[in-house]
């Protein structure tokens, strides 16, 4: 097979090259396993520490292993024979989780440290690391009317405590493996990924799923009100899962992005109140909002500057928020109904 120097996995890989996807029991990595499987790749090894029955998605034909990747020997096992490694494994969740459990978030540095070394020793050709917009300097995010963050805004460093610092350090590890050992690494800073087959309850869910669930619960219980964390003025951009998967593929197979952090998110900035408006419109309801200003809420504003990704890849995440939220709401509504009926659901 002729291999080109840039493009996507379909252009650069043989269909039987082994892909390793870490964190595949979770939302994004589970969807990534399905993404590659649907594109005809026949050797995918999916890894997560959760018991297999608790994985968000099960993809037929994918080798699924239950391993704790904070342990070195498990990373060695995971990377055996790998051509490409995608590390999306981390102990994380929405703002309610990452503000309350900073030690758990910081300990995810063990995963990347062991995984990248194991991938390098195994002779993997490419290593992808999922970073986060939480790596950006928090001093630039104190106003809801924030300017979009460009890649250089991570320095001078003042990342979010816990989760953000772990991501920033792990980015540096990826860059040094390229500089010192010649291993091709790729780094995407995710901006608030959402969509079906993700966490929607239990404390780790992010704002889009949490708001969908709250509106669904209110309708089901005949309530006319919901509680919103913060005062509703905080701003964010949200990226639909399909855009995220396409972006991962393109970034991980672009020679111009080796060891170069890049934003992966939309630039459609909305307030939390506007996000609630969208969900209410989808649900066909209007609810009174109670604001809990004592709840975790993160920075005041954060948006993605997509100049770099559009310049290099001639592409950027583009699914309109209203469209993606409609699909997400429908899926969570079905999950909610299934749970009421006593069926097993994603937790």
Phi and psi restraints in degrees (value plus and minus 20) as a CYANA .aco file:
   2 UNK   PHI     -93.2   -53.2
   2 UNK   PSI     113.6   153.6
   3 UNK   PHI    -132.7   -92.7
   3 UNK   PSI     102.6   142.6
   4 UNK   PHI    -107.9   -67.9
   4 UNK   PSI     146.7   186.7
   5 UNK   PHI    -108.0   -68.0
   5 UNK   PSI     -30.0    10.0
   6 UNK   PHI    -177.5  -137.5
   6 UNK   PSI     145.7   185.7
   7 UNK   PHI     117.1   157.1
   7 UNK   PSI    -141.3  -101.3
   8 UNK   PHI    -153.9  -113.9
   8 UNK   PSI     157.9   197.9
   9 UNK   PHI     -77.6   -37.6
   9 UNK   PSI     -55.7   -15.7
  10 UNK   PHI     -84.9   -44.9
  10 UNK   PSI     -44.6    -4.6
  11 UNK   PHI    -110.4   -70.4
  11 UNK   PSI     -47.1    -7.1
  12 UNK   PHI    -124.9   -84.9
  12 UNK   PSI     -35.2     4.8
  13 UNK   PHI    -140.8  -100.8
  13 UNK   PSI     130.5   170.5
  14 UNK   PHI     -97.1   -57.1
  14 UNK   PSI     130.4   170.4
  15 UNK   PHI     -86.2   -46.2
  15 UNK   PSI     -39.2     0.8
  16 UNK   PHI    -123.9   -83.9
  16 UNK   PSI      -7.9    32.1
  17 UNK   PHI     -87.5   -47.5
  17 UNK   PSI     119.8   159.8
  18 UNK   PHI    -100.8   -60.8
  18 UNK   PSI     103.1   143.1
  19 UNK   PHI    -124.5   -84.5
  19 UNK   PSI     113.8   153.8
  20 UNK   PHI    -131.6   -91.6
  20 UNK   PSI     107.9   147.9
  21 UNK   PHI    -142.0  -102.0
  21 UNK   PSI      91.1   131.1
  22 UNK   PHI    -110.4   -70.4
  22 UNK   PSI     117.4   157.4
  23 UNK   PHI      67.0   107.0
  23 UNK   PSI       0.5    40.5
  24 UNK   PHI     -92.2   -52.2
  24 UNK   PSI     -26.9    13.1
  25 UNK   PHI    -100.5   -60.5
  25 UNK   PSI     -28.5    11.5
  26 UNK   PHI    -116.4   -76.4
  26 UNK   PSI    -188.6  -148.6
  27 UNK   PHI     -89.1   -49.1
  27 UNK   PSI     -86.6   -46.6
  28 UNK   PHI     -90.0   -50.0
  28 UNK   PSI     -66.0   -26.0
  29 UNK   PHI     -86.6   -46.6
  29 UNK   PSI     -55.5   -15.5
  30 UNK   PHI     -83.0   -43.0
  30 UNK   PSI     -61.4   -21.4
  31 UNK   PHI     -87.5   -47.5
  31 UNK   PSI     -53.2   -13.2
  32 UNK   PHI     -87.1   -47.1
  32 UNK   PSI     -58.5   -18.5
  33 UNK   PHI     -80.1   -40.1
  33 UNK   PSI     -63.3   -23.3
  34 UNK   PHI     -86.6   -46.6
  34 UNK   PSI     -59.6   -19.6
  35 UNK   PHI     -77.0   -37.0
  35 UNK   PSI     -70.0   -30.0
  36 UNK   PHI     -90.5   -50.5
  36 UNK   PSI     -57.0   -17.0
  37 UNK   PHI     -81.7   -41.7
  37 UNK   PSI     -62.2   -22.2
  38 UNK   PHI     -89.0   -49.0
  38 UNK   PSI     -36.4     3.6
  39 UNK   PHI    -114.4   -74.4
  39 UNK   PSI      -9.1    30.9
  40 UNK   PHI      73.7   113.7
  40 UNK   PSI     -12.5    27.5
  41 UNK   PHI     -98.1   -58.1
  41 UNK   PSI     108.9   148.9
  42 UNK   PHI    -119.4   -79.4
  42 UNK   PSI     -31.3     8.7
  43 UNK   PHI    -145.5  -105.5
  43 UNK   PSI      74.4   114.4
  44 UNK   PHI    -144.2  -104.2
  44 UNK   PSI     107.1   147.1
  45 UNK   PHI    -130.2   -90.2
  45 UNK   PSI      94.8   134.8
  46 UNK   PHI    -122.3   -82.3
  46 UNK   PSI     113.6   153.6
  47 UNK   PHI    -147.4  -107.4
  47 UNK   PSI     117.4   157.4
  48 UNK   PHI    -180.4  -140.4
  48 UNK   PSI     132.5   172.5
  49 UNK   PHI    -102.9   -62.9
  49 UNK   PSI     -35.8     4.2
  50 UNK   PHI     -89.0   -49.0
  50 UNK   PSI     127.9   167.9
  51 UNK   PHI     -77.3   -37.3
  51 UNK   PSI     124.4   164.4
  52 UNK   PHI     -72.6   -32.6
  52 UNK   PSI     -58.4   -18.4
  53 UNK   PHI     -83.4   -43.4
  53 UNK   PSI     -36.9     3.1
  54 UNK   PHI    -117.2   -77.2
  54 UNK   PSI     -18.2    21.8
  55 UNK   PHI     -87.3   -47.3
  55 UNK   PSI     124.1   164.1
  56 UNK   PHI     -88.7   -48.7
  56 UNK   PSI     -56.8   -16.8
  57 UNK   PHI    -156.4  -116.4
  57 UNK   PSI     123.6   163.6
  58 UNK   PHI    -137.9   -97.9
  58 UNK   PSI     101.9   141.9
  59 UNK   PHI    -126.4   -86.4
  59 UNK   PSI      97.7   137.7
  60 UNK   PHI     -77.3   -37.3
  60 UNK   PSI     117.3   157.3
  61 UNK   PHI      66.1   106.1
  61 UNK   PSI     -24.1    15.9
  62 UNK   PHI    -114.5   -74.5
  62 UNK   PSI     112.8   152.8
  63 UNK   PHI     -92.3   -52.3
  63 UNK   PSI      95.3   135.3
  64 UNK   PHI    -132.6   -92.6
  64 UNK   PSI     100.7   140.7
  65 UNK   PHI    -140.2  -100.2
  65 UNK   PSI     117.3   157.3
  66 UNK   PHI    -117.0   -77.0
  66 UNK   PSI      81.4   121.4
  67 UNK   PHI    -159.6  -119.6
  67 UNK   PSI     121.0   161.0
  68 UNK   PHI    -107.3   -67.3
  68 UNK   PSI      87.4   127.4
  69 UNK   PHI    -101.6   -61.6
  69 UNK   PSI     -14.1    25.9
  70 UNK   PHI    -100.4   -60.4
  70 UNK   PSI     -26.7    13.3
  71 UNK   PHI    -121.0   -81.0
  71 UNK   PSI     109.8   149.8
  72 UNK   PHI     -76.3   -36.3
  72 UNK   PSI     -67.7   -27.7
  73 UNK   PHI     -83.7   -43.7
  73 UNK   PSI     -50.6   -10.6
  74 UNK   PHI     -89.6   -49.6
  74 UNK   PSI     -55.2   -15.2
  75 UNK   PHI     -87.4   -47.4
  75 UNK   PSI     -58.8   -18.8
  76 UNK   PHI     -80.1   -40.1
  76 UNK   PSI     -65.8   -25.8
  77 UNK   PHI     -82.1   -42.1
  77 UNK   PSI     -63.1   -23.1
  78 UNK   PHI     -82.7   -42.7
  78 UNK   PSI     -56.9   -16.9
  79 UNK   PHI    -112.7   -72.7
  79 UNK   PSI     -20.5    19.5
  80 UNK   PHI     -75.9   -35.9
  80 UNK   PSI     101.0   141.0
  81 UNK   PHI      57.1    97.1
  81 UNK   PSI     -12.6    27.4
  82 UNK   PHI     -91.3   -51.3
  82 UNK   PSI     118.4   158.4
  83 UNK   PHI    -114.7   -74.7
  83 UNK   PSI     -59.8   -19.8
  84 UNK   PHI    -152.8  -112.8
  84 UNK   PSI     122.7   162.7
  85 UNK   PHI    -145.7  -105.7
  85 UNK   PSI     109.4   149.4
  86 UNK   PHI    -135.4   -95.4
  86 UNK   PSI      90.5   130.5
  87 UNK   PHI    -120.0   -80.0
  87 UNK   PSI      82.3   122.3
  88 UNK   PHI    -136.4   -96.4
  88 UNK   PSI      -7.1    32.9
  89 UNK   PHI    -100.1   -60.1
  89 UNK   PSI     111.7   151.7
  90 UNK   PHI    -188.6  -148.6
  90 UNK   PSI     132.2   172.2
  91 UNK   PHI    -109.7   -69.7
  91 UNK   PSI      83.3   123.3
  92 UNK   PHI    -175.3  -135.3
  92 UNK   PSI     157.2   197.2
  93 UNK   PHI    -195.1  -155.1
  93 UNK   PSI    -176.5  -136.5
  94 UNK   PHI     -95.6   -55.6
  94 UNK   PSI    -193.7  -153.7
  95 UNK   PHI     -80.1   -40.1
  95 UNK   PSI     -52.5   -12.5
  96 UNK   PHI     -82.5   -42.5
  96 UNK   PSI     -49.8    -9.8
  97 UNK   PHI    -105.2   -65.2
  97 UNK   PSI     -69.7   -29.7
  98 UNK   PHI     -92.0   -52.0
  98 UNK   PSI     -40.1    -0.1
  99 UNK   PHI    -102.2   -62.2
  99 UNK   PSI     -47.6    -7.6
 100 UNK   PHI    -114.5   -74.5
 100 UNK   PSI     -42.8    -2.8
 101 UNK   PHI    -146.9  -106.9
 101 UNK   PSI      43.7    83.7
 102 UNK   PHI     -89.6   -49.6
 102 UNK   PSI     -53.8   -13.8
 103 UNK   PHI     -84.4   -44.4
 103 UNK   PSI     -65.7   -25.7
 104 UNK   PHI     -79.1   -39.1
 104 UNK   PSI     -60.9   -20.9
 105 UNK   PHI     -84.7   -44.7
 105 UNK   PSI     -63.4   -23.4
 106 UNK   PHI     -84.4   -44.4
 106 UNK   PSI     -54.2   -14.2
 107 UNK   PHI     -87.1   -47.1
 107 UNK   PSI     -33.8     6.2
 108 UNK   PHI     -84.7   -44.7
 108 UNK   PSI     -35.3     4.7
 109 UNK   PHI     -80.5   -40.5
 109 UNK   PSI     -47.0    -7.0
 110 UNK   PHI     -84.1   -44.1
 110 UNK   PSI     -56.9   -16.9
 111 UNK   PHI     -82.8   -42.8
 111 UNK   PSI     -72.1   -32.1
 112 UNK   PHI     -86.4   -46.4
 112 UNK   PSI     -58.1   -18.1
 113 UNK   PHI     -80.7   -40.7
 113 UNK   PSI     -67.5   -27.5
 114 UNK   PHI     -93.8   -53.8
 114 UNK   PSI     -57.6   -17.6
 115 UNK   PHI     -87.8   -47.8
 115 UNK   PSI     -62.3   -22.3
 116 UNK   PHI     -90.6   -50.6
 116 UNK   PSI     -54.6   -14.6
 117 UNK   PHI     -87.3   -47.3
 117 UNK   PSI     -63.1   -23.1
 118 UNK   PHI     -84.9   -44.9
 118 UNK   PSI     -60.8   -20.8
 119 UNK   PHI     -84.2   -44.2
 119 UNK   PSI     -60.6   -20.6
 120 UNK   PHI     -84.1   -44.1
 120 UNK   PSI     -66.7   -26.7
 121 UNK   PHI     -86.0   -46.0
 121 UNK   PSI     -50.1   -10.1
 122 UNK   PHI     -98.2   -58.2
 122 UNK   PSI     -28.3    11.7
 123 UNK   PHI      62.1   102.1
 123 UNK   PSI       2.1    42.1
 124 UNK   PHI     -79.6   -39.6
 124 UNK   PSI     121.8   161.8
 125 UNK   PHI    -101.7   -61.7
 125 UNK   PSI     -51.1   -11.1
 126 UNK   PHI    -162.3  -122.3
 126 UNK   PSI     125.8   165.8
 127 UNK   PHI    -155.6  -115.6
 127 UNK   PSI      99.9   139.9
 128 UNK   PHI    -125.4   -85.4
 128 UNK   PSI     114.8   154.8
 129 UNK   PHI    -141.4  -101.4
 129 UNK   PSI     109.3   149.3
 130 UNK   PHI    -109.1   -69.1
 130 UNK   PSI      84.6   124.6
 131 UNK   PHI    -112.7   -72.7
 131 UNK   PSI    -183.6  -143.6
 132 UNK   PHI    -170.7  -130.7
 132 UNK   PSI     133.1   173.1
 133 UNK   PHI     -84.7   -44.7
 133 UNK   PSI     -33.0     7.0
 134 UNK   PHI     -86.6   -46.6
 134 UNK   PSI     -30.9     9.1
 135 UNK   PHI     -95.9   -55.9
 135 UNK   PSI     -32.6     7.4
 136 UNK   PHI     -95.1   -55.1
 136 UNK   PSI     135.3   175.3
 137 UNK   PHI     -81.2   -41.2
 137 UNK   PSI      98.7   138.7
 138 UNK   PHI     -86.9   -46.9
 138 UNK   PSI     -40.5    -0.5
 139 UNK   PHI     -85.0   -45.0
 139 UNK   PSI     -41.5    -1.5
 140 UNK   PHI    -110.4   -70.4
 140 UNK   PSI     -15.7    24.3
 141 UNK   PHI    -147.7  -107.7
 141 UNK   PSI      13.1    53.1
 142 UNK   PHI    -114.3   -74.3
 142 UNK   PSI     -22.8    17.2
 143 UNK   PHI    -144.6  -104.6
 143 UNK   PSI     112.6   152.6
 144 UNK   PHI     -77.5   -37.5
 144 UNK   PSI     -49.0    -9.0
 145 UNK   PHI    -108.4   -68.4
 145 UNK   PSI      28.0    68.0
 146 UNK   PHI     -89.6   -49.6
 146 UNK   PSI     126.3   166.3
 147 UNK   PHI     -96.7   -56.7
 147 UNK   PSI     132.2   172.2
 148 UNK   PHI     -82.3   -42.3
 148 UNK   PSI     119.1   159.1
 149 UNK   PHI    -105.5   -65.5
 149 UNK   PSI     104.8   144.8
 150 UNK   PHI    -116.6   -76.6
 150 UNK   PSI     143.4   183.4
 151 UNK   PHI     -76.2   -36.2
 151 UNK   PSI     -54.1   -14.1
 152 UNK   PHI     -91.8   -51.8
 152 UNK   PSI     -30.5     9.5
 153 UNK   PHI     -95.5   -55.5
 153 UNK   PSI     -20.7    19.3
 154 UNK   PHI     -92.7   -52.7
 154 UNK   PSI     -38.3     1.7
 155 UNK   PHI    -147.7  -107.7
 155 UNK   PSI     122.9   162.9
 156 UNK   PHI     -77.1   -37.1
 156 UNK   PSI     119.9   159.9
 157 UNK   PHI     -94.3   -54.3
 157 UNK   PSI     110.6   150.6
 158 UNK   PHI    -178.4  -138.4
 158 UNK   PSI      42.5    82.5
 159 UNK   PHI     -91.2   -51.2
 159 UNK   PSI     148.2   188.2
 160 UNK   PHI     -83.0   -43.0
 160 UNK   PSI     119.6   159.6
 161 UNK   PHI     -80.0   -40.0
 161 UNK   PSI     121.4   161.4
 162 UNK   PHI      60.2   100.2
 162 UNK   PSI    -119.3   -79.3
 163 UNK   PHI     -77.4   -37.4
 163 UNK   PSI     -66.1   -26.1
 164 UNK   PHI     -85.4   -45.4
 164 UNK   PSI     -61.6   -21.6
 165 UNK   PHI     -87.9   -47.9
 165 UNK   PSI     -56.5   -16.5
 166 UNK   PHI     -82.2   -42.2
 166 UNK   PSI     -62.0   -22.0
 167 UNK   PHI     -85.5   -45.5
 167 UNK   PSI     -62.7   -22.7
 168 UNK   PHI     -85.3   -45.3
 168 UNK   PSI     -62.3   -22.3
 169 UNK   PHI     -84.4   -44.4
 169 UNK   PSI     -62.4   -22.4
 170 UNK   PHI     -86.3   -46.3
 170 UNK   PSI     -52.8   -12.8
 171 UNK   PHI     -78.1   -38.1
 171 UNK   PSI     -64.9   -24.9
 172 UNK   PHI     -82.5   -42.5
 172 UNK   PSI     -59.7   -19.7
 173 UNK   PHI     -78.9   -38.9
 173 UNK   PSI     -65.3   -25.3
 174 UNK   PHI     -80.9   -40.9
 174 UNK   PSI     -61.2   -21.2
 175 UNK   PHI     -85.9   -45.9
 175 UNK   PSI     -57.8   -17.8
 176 UNK   PHI     -93.3   -53.3
 176 UNK   PSI     -50.4   -10.4
 177 UNK   PHI     -86.0   -46.0
 177 UNK   PSI     -52.3   -12.3
 178 UNK   PHI     -92.6   -52.6
 178 UNK   PSI     -66.2   -26.2
 179 UNK   PHI     -85.6   -45.6
 179 UNK   PSI     -60.7   -20.7
 180 UNK   PHI    -117.1   -77.1
 180 UNK   PSI     -54.0   -14.0
 181 UNK   PHI    -137.1   -97.1
 181 UNK   PSI     -22.0    18.0
 182 UNK   PHI      52.1    92.1
 182 UNK   PSI       0.5    40.5
 183 UNK   PHI    -107.6   -67.6
 183 UNK   PSI     107.3   147.3
 184 UNK   PHI     -93.0   -53.0
 184 UNK   PSI      94.8   134.8
 185 UNK   PHI    -137.6   -97.6
 185 UNK   PSI     132.0   172.0
 186 UNK   PHI    -157.0  -117.0
 186 UNK   PSI     118.4   158.4
 187 UNK   PHI    -153.4  -113.4
 187 UNK   PSI     100.2   140.2
 188 UNK   PHI    -136.4   -96.4
 188 UNK   PSI     110.2   150.2
 189 UNK   PHI    -112.9   -72.9
 189 UNK   PSI      82.5   122.5
 190 UNK   PHI     -90.2   -50.2
 190 UNK   PSI     121.1   161.1
 191 UNK   PHI    -136.4   -96.4
 191 UNK   PSI      76.5   116.5
 192 UNK   PHI      28.5    68.5
 192 UNK   PSI      56.7    96.7
 193 UNK   PHI    -102.4   -62.4
 193 UNK   PSI     117.8   157.8
 194 UNK   PHI    -162.5  -122.5
 194 UNK   PSI     147.7   187.7
 195 UNK   PHI     127.8   167.8
 195 UNK   PSI    -199.3  -159.3
 196 UNK   PHI     -83.4   -43.4
 196 UNK   PSI     138.4   178.4
 197 UNK   PHI      48.9    88.9
 197 UNK   PSI       9.7    49.7
 198 UNK   PHI    -138.6   -98.6
 198 UNK   PSI     157.8   197.8
 199 UNK   PHI     -85.8   -45.8
 199 UNK   PSI     110.7   150.7
 200 UNK   PHI    -151.5  -111.5
 200 UNK   PSI     -21.0    19.0
 201 UNK   PHI    -179.8  -139.8
 201 UNK   PSI     141.5   181.5
 202 UNK   PHI      84.3   124.3
 202 UNK   PSI     -26.4    13.6
 203 UNK   PHI      91.5   131.5
 203 UNK   PSI     -37.1     2.9
 204 UNK   PHI    -122.9   -82.9
 204 UNK   PSI     -21.7    18.3
 205 UNK   PHI     -91.2   -51.2
 205 UNK   PSI     132.2   172.2
 206 UNK   PHI    -115.7   -75.7
 206 UNK   PSI     154.1   194.1
 207 UNK   PHI     -74.4   -34.4
 207 UNK   PSI     -67.9   -27.9
 208 UNK   PHI     -77.3   -37.3
 208 UNK   PSI     -65.5   -25.5
 209 UNK   PHI     -90.8   -50.8
 209 UNK   PSI     -59.6   -19.6
 210 UNK   PHI     -82.4   -42.4
 210 UNK   PSI     -63.1   -23.1
 211 UNK   PHI     -87.9   -47.9
 211 UNK   PSI     -60.5   -20.5
 212 UNK   PHI     -76.9   -36.9
 212 UNK   PSI     -68.6   -28.6
 213 UNK   PHI     -82.0   -42.0
 213 UNK   PSI     -63.0   -23.0
 214 UNK   PHI     -83.4   -43.4
 214 UNK   PSI     -60.4   -20.4
 215 UNK   PHI     -88.4   -48.4
 215 UNK   PSI     -61.2   -21.2
 216 UNK   PHI     -82.7   -42.7
 216 UNK   PSI     -64.5   -24.5
 217 UNK   PHI     -81.4   -41.4
 217 UNK   PSI     -63.9   -23.9
 218 UNK   PHI     -81.3   -41.3
 218 UNK   PSI     -63.9   -23.9
 219 UNK   PHI     -84.3   -44.3
 219 UNK   PSI     -64.6   -24.6
 220 UNK   PHI     -84.9   -44.9
 220 UNK   PSI     -56.3   -16.3
 221 UNK   PHI    -113.9   -73.9
 221 UNK   PSI     -18.4    21.6
 222 UNK   PHI      52.7    92.7
 222 UNK   PSI       0.1    40.1
 223 UNK   PHI    -104.4   -64.4
 223 UNK   PSI     134.3   174.3
 224 UNK   PHI    -134.8   -94.8
 224 UNK   PSI       1.0    41.0
 225 UNK   PHI    -169.5  -129.5
 225 UNK   PSI     136.9   176.9
 226 UNK   PHI    -159.5  -119.5
 226 UNK   PSI     140.8   180.8
 227 UNK   PHI    -124.0   -84.0
 227 UNK   PSI     110.4   150.4
 228 UNK   PHI    -131.5   -91.5
 228 UNK   PSI     111.9   151.9
 229 UNK   PHI     -93.3   -53.3
 229 UNK   PSI     112.2   152.2
 230 UNK   PHI      63.7   103.7
 230 UNK   PSI    -184.9  -144.9
 231 UNK   PHI    -122.7   -82.7
 231 UNK   PSI     -13.7    26.3
 232 UNK   PHI      67.3   107.3
 232 UNK   PSI     -25.3    14.7
 233 UNK   PHI    -115.1   -75.1
 233 UNK   PSI     -32.8     7.2
 234 UNK   PHI     -79.8   -39.8
 234 UNK   PSI     125.5   165.5
 235 UNK   PHI    -136.2   -96.2
 235 UNK   PSI     127.2   167.2
 236 UNK   PHI    -172.0  -132.0
 236 UNK   PSI     143.2   183.2
 237 UNK   PHI    -135.3   -95.3
 237 UNK   PSI     128.3   168.3
 238 UNK   PHI    -148.9  -108.9
 238 UNK   PSI     112.6   152.6
 239 UNK   PHI    -129.7   -89.7
 239 UNK   PSI     108.1   148.1
 240 UNK   PHI     -92.0   -52.0
 240 UNK   PSI     125.3   165.3
 241 UNK   PHI     -76.1   -36.1
 241 UNK   PSI     -59.6   -19.6
 242 UNK   PHI     -82.5   -42.5
 242 UNK   PSI     -58.7   -18.7
 243 UNK   PHI     -85.4   -45.4
 243 UNK   PSI     -59.2   -19.2
 244 UNK   PHI     -81.2   -41.2
 244 UNK   PSI     -65.3   -25.3
 245 UNK   PHI     -84.0   -44.0
 245 UNK   PSI     -65.3   -25.3
 246 UNK   PHI     -80.7   -40.7
 246 UNK   PSI     -61.9   -21.9
 247 UNK   PHI     -84.1   -44.1
 247 UNK   PSI     -62.2   -22.2
 248 UNK   PHI     -77.9   -37.9
 248 UNK   PSI     -68.1   -28.1
 249 UNK   PHI     -78.6   -38.6
 249 UNK   PSI     -68.0   -28.0
 250 UNK   PHI     -87.6   -47.6
 250 UNK   PSI     -62.0   -22.0
 251 UNK   PHI     -85.2   -45.2
 251 UNK   PSI     -64.0   -24.0
 252 UNK   PHI     -90.0   -50.0
 252 UNK   PSI     -28.6    11.4
 253 UNK   PHI    -146.1  -106.1
 253 UNK   PSI       8.6    48.6
 254 UNK   PHI    -135.2   -95.2
 254 UNK   PSI      94.6   134.6
 255 UNK   PHI     -83.0   -43.0
 255 UNK   PSI     -46.2    -6.2
 256 UNK   PHI     -93.8   -53.8
 256 UNK   PSI     -27.7    12.3
 257 UNK   PHI    -133.7   -93.7
 257 UNK   PSI      -3.7    36.3
 258 UNK   PHI     -81.1   -41.1
 258 UNK   PSI     107.9   147.9
 259 UNK   PHI      34.4    74.4
 259 UNK   PSI      12.0    52.0
 260 UNK   PHI    -145.6  -105.6
 260 UNK   PSI      86.3   126.3
 261 UNK   PHI     -79.9   -39.9
 261 UNK   PSI     119.3   159.3
 262 UNK   PHI    -162.9  -122.9
 262 UNK   PSI     123.6   163.6
 263 UNK   PHI     -87.0   -47.0
 263 UNK   PSI     118.4   158.4
 264 UNK   PHI    -151.4  -111.4
 264 UNK   PSI      74.4   114.4
 265 UNK   PHI    -193.3  -153.3
 265 UNK   PSI     146.4   186.4
 266 UNK   PHI    -105.2   -65.2
 266 UNK   PSI     146.2   186.2
 267 UNK   PHI    -129.7   -89.7
 267 UNK   PSI      -2.4    37.6
 268 UNK   PHI    -105.2   -65.2
 268 UNK   PSI      70.8   110.8
 269 UNK   PHI    -101.0   -61.0
 269 UNK   PSI     111.3   151.3
 270 UNK   PHI    -158.1  -118.1
 270 UNK   PSI     135.4   175.4
 271 UNK   PHI    -101.8   -61.8
 271 UNK   PSI     144.8   184.8
 272 UNK   PHI     -80.8   -40.8
 272 UNK   PSI     -59.5   -19.5
 273 UNK   PHI     -80.6   -40.6
 273 UNK   PSI     -60.0   -20.0
 274 UNK   PHI     -87.1   -47.1
 274 UNK   PSI     -55.5   -15.5
 275 UNK   PHI     -83.2   -43.2
 275 UNK   PSI     -61.6   -21.6
 276 UNK   PHI     -83.9   -43.9
 276 UNK   PSI     -60.6   -20.6
 277 UNK   PHI     -75.5   -35.5
 277 UNK   PSI     -64.6   -24.6
 278 UNK   PHI     -82.6   -42.6
 278 UNK   PSI     -65.5   -25.5
 279 UNK   PHI     -86.8   -46.8
 279 UNK   PSI     -61.3   -21.3
 280 UNK   PHI     -80.5   -40.5
 280 UNK   PSI     -61.4   -21.4
 281 UNK   PHI     -83.8   -43.8
 281 UNK   PSI     -62.2   -22.2
 282 UNK   PHI     -82.7   -42.7
 282 UNK   PSI     -60.5   -20.5
 283 UNK   PHI    -100.0   -60.0
 283 UNK   PSI     -33.8     6.2
 284 UNK   PHI      49.8    89.8
 284 UNK   PSI      21.6    61.6
 285 UNK   PHI    -164.5  -124.5
 285 UNK   PSI     147.1   187.1
 286 UNK   PHI    -158.3  -118.3
 286 UNK   PSI     104.8   144.8
 287 UNK   PHI    -142.7  -102.7
 287 UNK   PSI     130.2   170.2
 288 UNK   PHI     -93.5   -53.5
 288 UNK   PSI     119.7   159.7
 289 UNK   PHI    -128.3   -88.3
 289 UNK   PSI     103.9   143.9
 290 UNK   PHI    -121.8   -81.8
 290 UNK   PSI     104.1   144.1
 291 UNK   PHI    -118.2   -78.2
 291 UNK   PSI     104.4   144.4
 292 UNK   PHI    -121.9   -81.9
 292 UNK   PSI      75.5   115.5
 293 UNK   PHI     -99.1   -59.1
 293 UNK   PSI     -23.5    16.5
 294 UNK   PHI    -111.9   -71.9
 294 UNK   PSI     -29.1    10.9
 295 UNK   PHI     -97.6   -57.6
 295 UNK   PSI     136.8   176.8
 296 UNK   PHI     -79.1   -39.1
 296 UNK   PSI     116.7   156.7
 297 UNK   PHI    -163.1  -123.1
 297 UNK   PSI     -25.4    14.6
 298 UNK   PHI      50.6    90.6
 298 UNK   PSI    -177.0  -137.0
 299 UNK   PHI     -91.3   -51.3
 299 UNK   PSI     142.8   182.8
 300 UNK   PHI     -92.6   -52.6
 300 UNK   PSI     -52.6   -12.6
 301 UNK   PHI    -176.5  -136.5
 301 UNK   PSI     124.2   164.2
 302 UNK   PHI    -175.9  -135.9
 302 UNK   PSI     110.2   150.2
 303 UNK   PHI    -163.2  -123.2
 303 UNK   PSI     138.2   178.2
 304 UNK   PHI    -118.6   -78.6
 304 UNK   PSI     105.8   145.8
 305 UNK   PHI    -105.5   -65.5
 305 UNK   PSI      95.3   135.3
 306 UNK   PHI    -120.0   -80.0
 306 UNK   PSI      -3.3    36.7
 307 UNK   PHI     -78.3   -38.3
 307 UNK   PSI     -64.2   -24.2
 308 UNK   PHI     -88.3   -48.3
 308 UNK   PSI     -66.2   -26.2
 309 UNK   PHI     -86.6   -46.6
 309 UNK   PSI     -55.8   -15.8
 310 UNK   PHI     -91.5   -51.5
 310 UNK   PSI     -53.6   -13.6
 311 UNK   PHI     -90.5   -50.5
 311 UNK   PSI     -61.9   -21.9
 312 UNK   PHI    -106.1   -66.1
 312 UNK   PSI     -63.9   -23.9
 313 UNK   PHI    -119.9   -79.9
 313 UNK   PSI     -30.7     9.3
 314 UNK   PHI      35.9    75.9
 314 UNK   PSI      19.2    59.2
 315 UNK   PHI    -180.0  -140.0
 315 UNK   PSI     138.3   178.3
 316 UNK   PHI    -182.7  -142.7
 316 UNK   PSI     136.6   176.6
 317 UNK   PHI     -73.2   -33.2
 317 UNK   PSI     114.2   154.2
 318 UNK   PHI    -157.3  -117.3
 318 UNK   PSI     -22.9    17.1
 319 UNK   PHI     -86.1   -46.1
 319 UNK   PSI     101.7   141.7
 320 UNK   PHI     -79.1   -39.1
 320 UNK   PSI     123.0   163.0
 321 UNK   PHI     -78.7   -38.7
 321 UNK   PSI     -61.8   -21.8
 322 UNK   PHI     -80.6   -40.6
 322 UNK   PSI     -60.3   -20.3
 323 UNK   PHI     -88.0   -48.0
 323 UNK   PSI     -66.8   -26.8
 324 UNK   PHI     -86.5   -46.5
 324 UNK   PSI     -57.0   -17.0
 325 UNK   PHI     -89.2   -49.2
 325 UNK   PSI     -53.0   -13.0
 326 UNK   PHI     -82.6   -42.6
 326 UNK   PSI     -62.5   -22.5
 327 UNK   PHI     -87.8   -47.8
 327 UNK   PSI     -59.9   -19.9
 328 UNK   PHI     -86.4   -46.4
 328 UNK   PSI     -64.0   -24.0
 329 UNK   PHI     -80.6   -40.6
 329 UNK   PSI     -64.5   -24.5
 330 UNK   PHI     -81.3   -41.3
 330 UNK   PSI     -60.3   -20.3
 331 UNK   PHI     -88.2   -48.2
 331 UNK   PSI     -64.0   -24.0
 332 UNK   PHI     -86.9   -46.9
 332 UNK   PSI     -56.7   -16.7
 333 UNK   PHI     -80.5   -40.5
 333 UNK   PSI     -59.9   -19.9
 334 UNK   PHI     -89.3   -49.3
 334 UNK   PSI     -59.2   -19.2
 335 UNK   PHI     -80.1   -40.1
 335 UNK   PSI     -63.2   -23.2
 336 UNK   PHI     -82.0   -42.0
 336 UNK   PSI     -64.8   -24.8
 337 UNK   PHI     -85.1   -45.1
 337 UNK   PSI     -60.3   -20.3
 338 UNK   PHI     -82.8   -42.8
 338 UNK   PSI     -61.5   -21.5
 339 UNK   PHI     -83.7   -43.7
 339 UNK   PSI     -62.4   -22.4
 340 UNK   PHI     -80.0   -40.0
 340 UNK   PSI     -52.2   -12.2
 341 UNK   PHI    -104.7   -64.7
 341 UNK   PSI     -18.5    21.5
 342 UNK   PHI      64.7   104.7
 342 UNK   PSI      -6.6    33.4
 343 UNK   PHI    -107.4   -67.4
 343 UNK   PSI     140.0   180.0
 344 UNK   PHI     -94.1   -54.1
 344 UNK   PSI     117.1   157.1
 345 UNK   PHI    -154.0  -114.0
 345 UNK   PSI     147.5   187.5
 346 UNK   PHI     -86.4   -46.4
 346 UNK   PSI     117.2   157.2
